[in-house]
């Protein structure tokens, strides 16, 4: 799903400081950049005056996304149109954005994406671009998207999806599902008698609880919530985002102090189903979920796990931005058993010792043995149909892996 990202401050804006158009090698003068920004803000002011300053609807404005160097223009047109169609089919009110120029539509900047919403009189807006992935077989292009909620001040991370001419319909549907998830995200937290207090170094970092912005550190009071488990996220431009899971109890206050790590460049948040190893530019960088810091520019992310086909992504990293890569790994066989590779002991499937955390099997009965601590446990499993199944090594039960 899309996670949220605070609007970058003006000095950190790549459009304000870069001499190149994102995703291309075409130089752009600082004068042209300033002119585009001035023209966009002027149009926004005019639109606000005409609309009386009100947000007209809950619609999502989706402009025609530009095709960068090496991408066929008709591919970008088809993807933009299909994205709108998929949003409408999923119950989201989506509209084209005829007033939006390619420069604004492809900005991937929070302030310019908010401008799209202002010009079109909608609450939500999308910006993005289609870029080429030189030397990448199968899916030689990628779509980068950003979503903004102009009313609540929320914005997503930059999401990257690999794309080919033959996969436009599927990728548009995947992108629409992510936009729909952002639009339908909760913006209120349930109040209760459990309390959370967050402090950070440095101060004035944005604090989010379960994706909902709650304010800036140093200005926040104690947050009263229902007891339970929450995902805490702290972000500040120029620093690596910090994510933690916190457990809140009734009539108790949880104090959390977060020290942020300064970075030069941007970061890539990588998740996968199932868990896999991540290589950044050919070097091992951790296991999903993981956040990687790297310098601006084009980087190659590869996700691997034995028993599954590797998934590769080309990510164009921008300063002080979080880029999101979410992968669902494809199995190497029609039917697989998968288990945690970190569990001690050995697993024997149909008489064959399996050391890599997976085993290809057939539909029907499967003989299983687990060897651990000098003892052996056996089970006869019934695999009902083709698919990927998670094997619980404690209970020796299987369950379908959500895909």
N, C-alpha and C positions, 0 to 999 in steps of 0.2 A: 504494500500500500504506500501511498504518498505520505511522507511525513512533512512537518511544517518547518519553515525556515524564516527567520526575521529579515525584514528588509535591510539591505546593506546601507551603511552610511555613505554619504556622497563621496568622500575621499577614497573609499574602497571600491567604488563602482568600476568594473572593468570597462564599461562603455565610456566612462569619463577619462580613463587613463590610457586606454589601449589605442594603438595606431592601426589595428587590424580588425576587420570584420570577423566576429566569432564564426569559427568553422571554415574559414577560407584564408587564402593567402593574399587577398587584395588589400593594399594599404588604404587607409582612410585618414585624412588630415584631421588635426584637432579642431580646425575651423568647421569642417563638415559635421563633426560630432557635436560641437556646441550649437550649430545651426539646427540640427535635428532635435536636440533636446529643447531648444527654445521654441521651435515650431510645435513640438508635441505638447509642451506645457501651455502654449497659447491656445491650441485647439481644445485642450482639456478645460481651460477656464471658460472658453466660449460655450462648450457643451454644458458645463455646470450652470452657467447663466441661463441657457435655454431651457434646461430641465428644472430650474428652480432649486438646484442643489440637492434634489432628492434622488434616491436610487430607485429606478423604475420597476425592477422586478428581481426575481430569484434566478433569472436566466444565466446561462453560461455563454459568453461570447467567444467564438472560436474563429479567428481570422485565418486566411489562407497562409499557411506556413511557407516560408521561402526555401528554395532549394539552393544549397551551397554548391561550390565548384565540384563538378563530377557527378552531380545528382540530376537526373532528368526532370525538367520542370513539370511534365505531366504526372510524374510519380508523386510529387509534392501536392499537386492539385487533387489527385485521387485520394491520397491519404487524408488531407484536410476535410474533404467532402465526406469520406467514410467515417471519420471520427465524429463529425456532427451527426451523421445518420445513426451511428451506434449509440451515441448519448441519448438521442430521442427514443430509440428502441428500448433503452433501459429505463425510460421514464424521466430523464433529465431534460429540461427545456433548454435546448441549444440553438444558437443562432449564428449566422455568418456575421462578419464584421467588415462591411465594405468600406468604412471610413479609414481603416487601418492600413498604413503603408508597410511594405515588406521590412523596412528598417526597424519599425516598432514591433511588428509581429514576430520577428526573429531575434529580439533583443535578449531574451532569457534574463531580464532584469526585473526586479519586483516593481520598481517605480514605473517602468514603461508598461508592464503588464497591467498594473492598476489603471494606467492611462487608457488601456483598451476598454476596461469596464466603464470608466467615466465617459468616454466618447460614445459608447454603445448603450449607455443607460442600463447596464446589467450589474448584478452583484458580483458574479464570478467572471474570470477571464483566463484565457490560455495564451501563452506565447511559446514559440518553439522554432525548431529548424530541422531540416533533413541534411545530413552530412554524409560524405563518402568515407568508407573504411578501406583504404588502399591495401591490396594484398590479402583481403579477407575473403575466403571462399564461402559460397553458400548464401550468406547475407552481407552483401557488399556495402550496405548503407546502414544508417542509424537515425533514429528520431530522438531528439532531446526536447523535453517538455517542462514547462513551469506553470503552476496554477496559483491564482491569487483570489482571496476573498476580500473584496474592497471594503466591505462593511465591518467585518471583524478584525481586519488587519492581519489576517493569516496568509501564509504562502507556503508552498510545498518546496521540497528539495528539487533539484534538477534531476529528472528521471530520464534514463537512456534505455532505449529498446532497439535491438538489432532488427534489420528490415531487409527484405528482398522484394522484387516486383511480385513474386508469386505469393508472398505472405502479407500483402497489404491489408486484406480483410481481417485476418487473425490479429495482427499487431494493432490495428485500429480498435478492435474489440477489447484487447488487453489494455490499451491506453484509456479507452472509455471507462473501463471498470475502475481504473485507478483514479480518474477524474471524479467519477461518481462517488468513490470512497471518500475523497477529499470534501466534496460538496455535502455529503451526508454525515460527516464527522460531528461528534458531539462538541458543542461549544460551551456547555455548562457542566460543572462538577457537582455531584450530590453533596449537600452540606451534612455535617454530622458532628459527633462529639470526639472525634480523633483529630489531632492537630499536627501540622507540619510546618517547620520553620527552616528556610533555606538561606544560607549565606554563601558568598563566593569571593574568590580572589582571581581577577580584579572585580570590583563592584560594578553595578549597572549591567549585569548580564541578564538576558531574558530567561525566565523560568517557565517551563511548561510541565503540566501534570496530565498524563494520558493524552498528550497532544494539544491540550488546551492552554493558551497563554494566560498566565496569572499575574504577570507584572515583572518588574526589574528588581534584582537583588539590591539590598540597601534601601529600597523603598517599600518592600513587602512587609506586611504584618504576618502574624501566624495565620495559616490557612486551615480553616475548619472543614474536615471531610468526613465522610462515612468511613468506618473501619474497613480495612481491606488492603489489597496490594495495588500499588500504583507504579507507573513508569514515569520517572522524573528525568527531565532533559533540561540541560543548561547550555545556552549558546551566547556567544558574543563575537562580533566581527573581528577577525584576526586571531581567533583562538579555536582550538579543536573542540567540537561539541562533546559534552559529557552526558552519558546515559546511565541511569541507575534504577534498580528496582527497590522500592521502599515498602515496608510493611507497617501499616498504621493500626494501632490498637485503641479501643474505646477508653476515653478519659485519660489519654496519655499524649505527650507531645514528643514528636520525633525531630531532633535537630540534625540537619545535614549541612556539612560544609564542603564545598567543591572548589578545588584549586584547578583552574583551567590552564591548559598548555598552549603557549603562544605558538603560532605556526606562520610559515611563509609559504603562501600558495593556497591550495584548497584541500578538500578532503573527499574521499569516496567511501560511502557506506555500502558494504556488500553483504547481502543475505542470500541464502539459497535453501531449497528444499529438495533433498535432504542436505544436512551439513556437509560442506566440502572444503577442500584446501584452496587457498587463494594465491595466485601468482600475479604480482604487479610488474609489468615489463620484464617477465621471465624469471623473477626472483620470488621465492616463497615469502608470503607476507602475513600468514596467519590462517585461521580457520573461521568460517562464517558462524555467526555474524561478526563482522569486523569493520572498523573504521580506519581507513588508510589516509595518511597525510602525504601530499606530494606537491611538487612545483606545478605552476600553470603549464598547460600544453596538452597534447594528445598522449594518452597513456593506454596501454593494453592490459585488460583485466581478464584472467583466465581462472575458471573455477573447475576443479577436478575432484572426482571421488571414484574409487574402484567400483566397477559394475555399472557406471553411468558414462554417457558421452560428455566430453568436456564442453563447457559453455564459454565463449569468448565475447568480450565487449571492448569497443573502442570508446573511451570517455575523454571528452574535451574539458579539462579542468580549468576553472576560472578562480581568480583570487577570492579567498574568503567565502567560497560557496561550498555547500554540501551537495555532492552528486550521488544519486542513488542507483544502485544496480541490484535488482531482485531477480533471481534465476530459479527456474524449476528444471532440475536436471532430468534429461531423458534417459530411461533405462537402456542398457545394451542388449537386453533380452526381453521377450514378451512378458515373462513372469519372473519376478525376483523376490527373494527374501533378503532383507536388509537389517542389520543390527549395529549397535554401537561398537566402534573399533577400539574404544578405550577400556572395554570391560575385560577383566582378567579371565584366563581360561581359554579352552579351545572349543570349537564348534564343528561337529561332523554332520554333514547333510547327505542323506542317501549313501552313506558309506565313504564319503569323500571329505577329507579335512579341509576346512575353509578358513584361511587366515586373514582375508582382506575385508571382512565385515559384510559380505554378501554371498549369495549363492543363486545361480539360475536354476529354476525348478520347472516342473510341468504341473498343469492343473490336475488335481487329484490328491492322493495321499503322499505325504513326505515324511520320511523317517529322520528324526533329529536326535542327536546326542550332544550333551554339553559336558566337557571334561574340566573339572576344577577342583583343586586341592586334594587330588588323589581319589575323588569320587566321580561318579557318572550319573547323570540324569538323562532319561530317555523320554521321548514323546512321539506320537504319531499325529501329524498335523493334516488337516483337510484344507487344501487350497481350492476355493470354490470357482475362481475364474481368473483369467489373465489380469495382470496388474502388478503393482509394487506393494509389498506387505512388510510392515515393521514387525520384527521379532523381538519380543520382550524376553531377555535372557534370564530373568528371574522367574517368571511364570511359565515360560516356553509357550506363550500364546502369541497369535499373530493378529494384526489389525490392518486394514487397508490404509496405505499412506495417502493423505489428502494431497491432491495434485490439481 
